Amino acid sequence: MKVQQRLGILVAIVVLAIQGVFGFCNKKLNYCFTISPAVSPLNDGKDYVEFRLEAPKDVGWAGVGIGQWMTNSYLIVAWPNSDGNVTVSQRIANDYYDGAVATSNQADLILDKEASGIQNGKFVAVIRRAVTVETNTIQTDGKQWFVYAIGSTRPPNEYNVTLEQHEPDHMGATELIVGQGGQGITDKYLTIHAIFMFLAWTVATPLAIFIVRFGRKALPKSWFRLHWGIQAFVTTTCIIIGFTFAVMALGGLQHEHAHHKLGYAIIVGFVMQLGLGVFHHVMFDKRREWFGRLLFVFVLFQIELGLRLFSDVTMGWYVAYYVYLSTIIAVFLGFSFYQWRRKSKASGYEFDDNRNFVKMDETGSMHD
């Protein structure tokens, strides 16, 4: 099986996991939601889950419920307001035709106001609630049914208003796995994202750079294949896997943080660098080398931004990262100096006793 086919199968498996692990998208309705374990926003020691609803910006309302049927299911409904805020309402439908009525326990739902609203042409609502509330418990160690629906008519701002019923084909149900216990799925995916991106940019890429810069004489027949193979297959594969798990963790492409935006730019730059590499070895062009160096500098900033987004990252992780980075830079500078000294000697230059760089004559004497 060709490497490209294996890579395609791997990416397909990872992408399919989006549907079957913790989130769902109805492409016809353009409505997606994710449900994942979350940190308690109240520091009350309870286990929480986070609901992220994403619907068209002109949606009337969007909802998700815990259960296989709309009736007697615990429902979370949200809709955008005219003033830019978001209303969230906890409801239960006792009868399909009478609609869902608001419960008296609205405090169970905690809206993330900063992450909710109209964003990038879509309506987004991010809501947290305890795993167990008075009338409902979410299973976090196995599969559970969830219902969903969207309405076309936008209600007033009050949480307890009567909602206009959705169209018959604007609803559905799906079975999802919310969590596996321990670390939340979102955190697990972000950890996998971080691991593969670290391997891509601080292990595979420096190795490829060292081979092309310092390994030509030691590996005269294989240095190019090694350099090209690492970048084209190892680095690229790690980037694809890391990017896919980031999308899975966040429930889609996000643009809220500088880490997201710079990440997109770096991936585009990496693709351009691979393309420039083809022409570089046909027609030598110094601009590709400087483009690659600039791209790597942005990567170093990107890793720093990524560490800041991880709430569990302690100072020890920063110290370990900068020690590792400093080691790579020191080794690179050491090899560069050694290579420069060797070339200088070959061209007849050497340091004198006063550390001045002078040219040697054929007898070994130094000339100013």
C-alpha positions as CSV (number, residue, x, y, z in Angstrom):
1,M,0.0,0.0,0.0
2,K,1.4,3.4,-0.9
3,V,2.3,5.9,1.8
4,Q,-0.3,8.4,0.4
5,Q,-3.0,5.7,0.7
6,R,-2.0,4.9,4.3
7,L,-2.1,8.6,5.2
8,G,-5.5,9.0,3.6
9,I,-6.9,6.1,5.6
10,L,-5.4,7.4,8.8
11,V,-7.0,10.9,8.3
12,A,-10.3,9.3,7.4
13,I,-10.4,7.3,10.6
14,V,-9.6,10.3,12.7
15,V,-12.2,12.5,10.9
16,L,-14.9,9.8,11.3
17,A,-14.2,9.9,15.0
18,I,-15.8,13.4,15.1
19,Q,-19.2,11.9,14.5
20,G,-18.9,8.9,16.9
21,V,-17.0,10.2,19.9
22,F,-18.3,13.4,21.4
23,G,-20.0,15.6,18.8
24,F,-22.5,15.6,15.9
25,C,-23.2,17.7,12.8
26,N,-26.4,17.7,10.8
27,K,-25.0,19.0,7.5
28,K,-28.5,19.5,6.0
29,L,-29.4,21.9,8.9
30,N,-25.9,23.2,9.2
31,Y,-26.3,22.6,13.0
32,C,-23.5,21.1,15.1
33,F,-23.1,20.4,18.8
34,T,-20.4,19.0,21.0
35,I,-20.7,17.7,24.5
36,S,-17.5,17.2,26.6
37,P,-16.3,17.0,30.2
38,A,-15.4,20.4,31.5
39,V,-13.8,22.1,34.6
40,S,-16.3,23.4,37.1
41,P,-16.9,27.1,36.6
42,L,-18.0,27.5,40.2
43,N,-15.2,25.5,41.9
44,D,-17.9,23.5,43.7
45,G,-16.2,20.1,43.4
46,K,-18.8,18.8,41.0
47,D,-18.2,17.2,37.6
48,Y,-19.4,19.4,34.7
49,V,-20.0,19.0,31.0
50,E,-19.8,21.7,28.3
51,F,-22.4,22.0,25.5
52,R,-21.3,23.9,22.4
53,L,-24.1,24.6,20.0
54,E,-23.3,26.0,16.5
55,A,-26.1,27.0,14.1
56,P,-26.7,29.4,11.2
57,K,-26.6,33.1,12.4
58,D,-30.2,33.6,11.4
59,V,-31.5,30.6,13.4
60,G,-34.6,31.2,15.6
61,W,-33.4,28.9,18.4
62,A,-31.1,25.9,18.8
63,G,-31.5,23.1,21.3
64,V,-30.1,19.8,22.5
65,G,-31.7,17.3,24.9
66,I,-30.6,14.3,27.0
67,G,-32.7,11.4,25.8
68,Q,-33.8,9.5,22.7
69,W,-37.1,11.3,22.3
70,M,-38.2,15.0,22.7
71,T,-40.9,14.2,25.3
72,N,-39.7,13.9,28.9
73,S,-36.2,14.8,27.9
74,Y,-34.1,17.4,29.7
75,L,-33.6,20.2,27.0
76,I,-31.2,23.0,26.7
77,V,-32.3,25.7,24.3
78,A,-30.4,28.9,23.3
79,W,-31.1,31.8,20.9
80,P,-29.4,35.1,20.0
81,N,-30.9,38.4,21.1
82,S,-31.2,41.6,19.2
83,D,-28.8,43.3,21.7
84,G,-26.0,40.8,20.9
85,N,-26.5,38.7,24.0
86,V,-27.7,35.1,24.2
87,T,-30.6,33.6,26.1
88,V,-30.3,30.1,27.4
89,S,-33.3,28.2,28.8
90,Q,-33.6,24.8,30.6
91,R,-36.9,23.1,29.5
92,I,-38.8,19.8,29.5
93,A,-41.4,18.6,27.0
94,N,-44.2,16.8,28.7
95,D,-46.1,16.4,25.5
96,Y,-44.9,16.6,21.9
97,Y,-47.7,18.9,20.8
98,D,-47.7,21.3,23.8
99,G,-44.1,22.1,23.3
100,A,-41.3,22.5,25.9
101,V,-41.9,24.6,29.0
102,A,-39.2,26.3,31.1
103,T,-38.2,24.6,34.4
104,S,-37.7,26.3,37.8
105,N,-34.0,25.4,37.9
106,Q,-32.5,27.8,35.4
107,A,-29.4,28.2,37.6
108,D,-28.3,24.7,36.5
109,L,-27.1,26.2,33.2
110,I,-24.1,28.5,33.1
111,L,-23.6,30.4,29.9
112,D,-20.1,31.3,28.7
113,K,-20.9,34.9,27.6
114,E,-17.5,35.6,26.1
115,A,-17.6,32.5,23.9
116,S,-21.3,32.8,22.9
117,G,-23.0,35.0,20.3
118,I,-22.7,35.6,16.6
119,Q,-19.1,34.5,15.6
120,N,-17.7,34.2,12.1
121,G,-21.2,34.1,10.5
122,K,-22.6,31.5,12.9
123,F,-24.6,31.5,16.1
124,V,-22.6,29.9,18.9
125,A,-23.7,29.1,22.5
126,V,-21.3,27.5,25.0
127,I,-23.1,26.3,28.1
128,R,-21.9,24.3,31.2
129,R,-24.0,22.3,33.7
130,A,-23.2,19.8,36.4
131,V,-23.3,16.2,35.3
132,T,-26.0,15.5,37.8
133,V,-28.8,18.0,38.4
134,E,-32.2,17.6,40.2
135,T,-34.0,15.8,37.4
136,N,-31.3,14.6,35.1
137,T,-27.9,12.8,34.9
138,I,-25.5,12.7,32.0
139,Q,-23.6,9.4,31.5
140,T,-19.9,10.2,31.2
141,D,-18.6,6.7,31.0
142,G,-20.5,5.3,28.1
143,K,-23.0,5.9,25.2
144,Q,-26.0,8.1,25.7
145,W,-28.8,9.3,23.4
146,F,-29.2,13.0,22.6
147,V,-32.0,14.8,20.7
148,Y,-31.5,18.0,18.9
149,A,-33.6,20.6,17.0
150,I,-33.6,24.1,15.6
151,G,-36.5,26.5,15.2
152,S,-36.9,29.1,12.5
153,T,-38.7,31.8,14.5
154,R,-36.6,33.8,17.0
155,P,-38.4,34.3,20.4
156,P,-38.1,37.3,22.7
157,N,-35.3,37.6,25.2
158,E,-37.0,36.1,28.2
159,Y,-36.0,32.5,29.1
160,N,-39.6,31.4,29.8
161,V,-41.3,32.5,26.7
162,T,-43.3,30.1,24.5
163,L,-41.2,28.7,21.7
164,E,-42.6,28.2,18.2
165,Q,-42.4,24.5,17.3
166,H,-39.7,23.4,14.9
167,E,-40.4,21.9,11.5
168,P,-40.7,18.1,11.4
169,D,-37.5,17.7,9.5
170,H,-35.5,20.1,11.7
171,M,-34.9,17.6,14.5
172,G,-33.1,14.3,15.1
173,A,-31.4,12.1,17.6
174,T,-27.9,10.6,17.9
175,E,-26.0,8.3,20.3
176,L,-22.7,9.8,21.6
177,I,-19.9,9.0,24.0
178,V,-19.4,12.0,26.3
179,G,-16.3,10.9,28.2
180,Q,-14.2,8.0,29.2
181,G,-13.6,9.0,32.8
182,G,-10.5,10.8,34.1
183,Q,-9.3,13.5,31.7
184,G,-12.0,14.9,29.5
185,I,-12.2,14.1,25.8
186,T,-11.6,17.7,24.8
187,D,-8.4,17.8,27.0
188,K,-7.3,14.4,25.6
189,Y,-7.7,15.6,22.1
190,L,-5.8,18.8,22.8
191,T,-3.0,16.8,24.5
192,I,-2.8,14.6,21.3
193,H,-2.8,17.8,19.2
194,A,0.1,19.2,21.3
195,I,2.1,16.0,21.2
196,F,1.9,15.6,17.4
197,M,2.6,19.3,16.7
198,F,5.6,19.2,19.1
199,L,6.9,16.1,17.2
200,A,6.4,17.9,13.9
201,W,8.0,21.2,14.7
202,T,10.6,20.6,17.4
203,V,11.7,17.1,16.6
204,A,11.1,16.2,12.9
205,T,11.7,19.7,11.5
206,P,15.0,20.4,13.3
207,L,16.2,16.9,12.4
208,A,15.5,17.6,8.7
209,I,17.2,21.0,9.0
210,F,20.3,19.4,10.7
211,I,20.6,16.7,7.9
212,V,20.4,19.2,5.1
213,R,22.8,21.7,6.7
214,F,25.4,19.4,8.4
215,G,24.9,15.9,6.9
216,R,25.8,16.3,3.3
217,K,29.4,15.1,3.6
218,A,28.5,12.3,6.1
219,L,25.6,11.2,4.0
220,P,26.5,12.1,0.5
221,K,24.0,9.7,-1.2
222,S,21.1,9.8,1.2
223,W,21.0,13.2,2.8
224,F,18.4,14.6,0.3
225,R,16.1,11.6,0.6
226,L,16.2,11.7,4.4
227,H,15.6,15.5,4.4
228,W,12.7,15.3,1.9
229,G,11.2,12.1,3.4
230,I,11.1,13.5,7.0
231,Q,9.4,16.7,5.9
232,A,7.0,15.2,3.4
233,F,5.9,12.2,5.4
234,V,6.9,12.5,9.1
235,T,6.3,16.3,9.6
236,T,3.3,16.5,7.3
237,T,1.6,13.4,8.9
238,C,2.2,14.8,12.4
239,I,0.7,18.2,11.3
240,I,-2.4,16.6,9.8
241,I,-3.0,14.4,12.8
242,G,-2.4,17.3,15.2
243,F,-4.6,19.7,13.3
244,T,-7.4,17.1,13.0
245,F,-7.5,16.5,16.8
246,A,-7.5,20.2,17.4
247,V,-10.6,20.6,15.2
248,M,-12.2,17.6,17.0
249,A,-11.5,19.1,20.4
250,L,-12.9,22.5,19.6
251,G,-15.9,21.2,17.5
252,G,-14.8,22.9,14.3
253,L,-12.4,25.6,13.0
254,Q,-12.0,28.4,15.6
255,H,-10.6,31.9,15.3
256,E,-11.0,33.3,18.8
257,H,-7.3,33.2,19.8
258,A,-4.0,34.3,18.2
259,H,-2.9,30.7,18.5
260,H,-5.7,29.6,16.1
261,K,-5.0,32.4,13.5
262,L,-1.2,32.0,13.6
263,G,-1.6,28.2,13.3
264,Y,-3.6,28.5,10.1
265,A,-0.9,30.9,8.7
266,I,1.9,28.5,9.7
267,I,0.2,25.5,8.0
268,V,-0.3,27.5,4.8
269,G,3.4,28.6,5.0
270,F,4.5,25.0,5.5
271,V,2.6,23.9,2.3
272,M,4.3,26.8,0.5
273,Q,7.7,25.8,1.8
274,L,7.2,22.2,0.6
275,G,6.3,23.6,-2.9
276,L,9.3,25.9,-2.9
277,G,11.5,23.0,-2.0
278,V,10.8,21.4,-5.4
279,F,12.0,24.5,-7.2
280,H,14.8,25.0,-4.7
281,H,16.6,21.8,-5.7
282,V,16.0,22.4,-9.4
283,M,17.0,26.1,-9.4
284,F,18.8,27.2,-6.2
285,D,17.0,30.0,-4.5
286,K,18.2,31.6,-1.2
287,R,14.8,33.0,-0.6
288,R,13.4,29.6,0.4
289,E,16.0,29.3,3.2
290,W,15.0,32.6,4.7
291,F,11.4,31.8,4.3
292,G,11.9,28.6,6.2
293,R,13.8,30.3,9.0
294,L,11.1,32.9,9.3
295,L,8.4,30.2,9.4
296,F,10.3,28.3,12.2
297,V,10.5,31.5,14.3
298,F,6.7,31.9,14.0
299,V,6.4,28.2,15.1
300,L,8.4,29.0,18.3
301,F,6.0,31.8,19.1
302,Q,3.1,29.5,18.3
303,I,4.2,26.9,20.8
304,E,4.3,29.6,23.5
305,L,0.8,30.8,22.6
306,G,-0.4,27.2,22.8
307,L,1.1,26.6,26.3
308,R,-0.8,29.7,27.5
309,L,-4.1,28.2,26.4
310,F,-3.6,25.1,28.5
311,S,-4.9,25.8,31.9
312,D,-3.1,22.8,33.5
313,V,0.4,23.9,32.2
314,T,2.7,24.7,35.1
315,M,5.9,26.7,35.1
316,G,7.8,23.4,34.9
317,W,6.5,22.8,31.3
318,Y,7.7,26.3,30.3
319,V,11.1,25.6,31.8
320,A,11.3,22.2,30.1
321,Y,10.3,23.7,26.7
322,Y,12.9,26.5,26.9
323,V,15.6,24.2,28.1
324,Y,14.9,21.9,25.1
325,L,14.8,24.8,22.7
326,S,18.0,26.3,24.1
327,T,19.7,22.9,23.6
328,I,18.7,22.7,20.0
329,I,19.8,26.2,19.3
330,A,23.2,25.6,21.1
331,V,23.8,22.4,19.2
332,F,22.9,24.2,15.9
333,L,25.3,27.1,16.7
334,G,28.0,24.7,17.7
335,F,27.8,22.7,14.5
336,S,27.6,25.9,12.5
337,F,30.7,27.3,14.1
338,Y,32.6,24.0,13.5
339,Q,31.5,23.9,9.9
340,W,32.6,27.5,9.4
341,R,36.0,26.8,11.0
342,R,36.5,23.8,8.7
343,K,35.6,25.8,5.6
344,S,37.9,28.6,6.7
345,K,40.8,26.3,7.1
346,A,40.1,24.8,3.7
347,S,40.3,28.3,2.1
348,G,43.5,29.2,3.9
349,Y,42.3,31.3,6.8
350,E,43.0,30.8,10.5
351,F,43.0,32.7,13.8
352,D,46.4,34.1,14.9
353,D,47.6,34.3,18.5
354,N,45.7,37.5,19.0
355,R,42.4,36.0,17.8
356,N,42.6,37.9,14.5
357,F,41.3,36.2,11.4
358,V,44.1,36.2,8.9
359,K,45.1,34.3,5.7
360,M,47.9,31.7,5.8
361,D,50.5,31.4,3.1
362,E,51.9,28.1,1.7
363,T,54.6,27.9,4.4
364,G,52.1,28.3,7.2
365,S,53.0,31.9,8.0
366,M,50.3,34.4,8.7
367,H,49.7,37.5,6.6
368,D,47.8,40.6,7.7
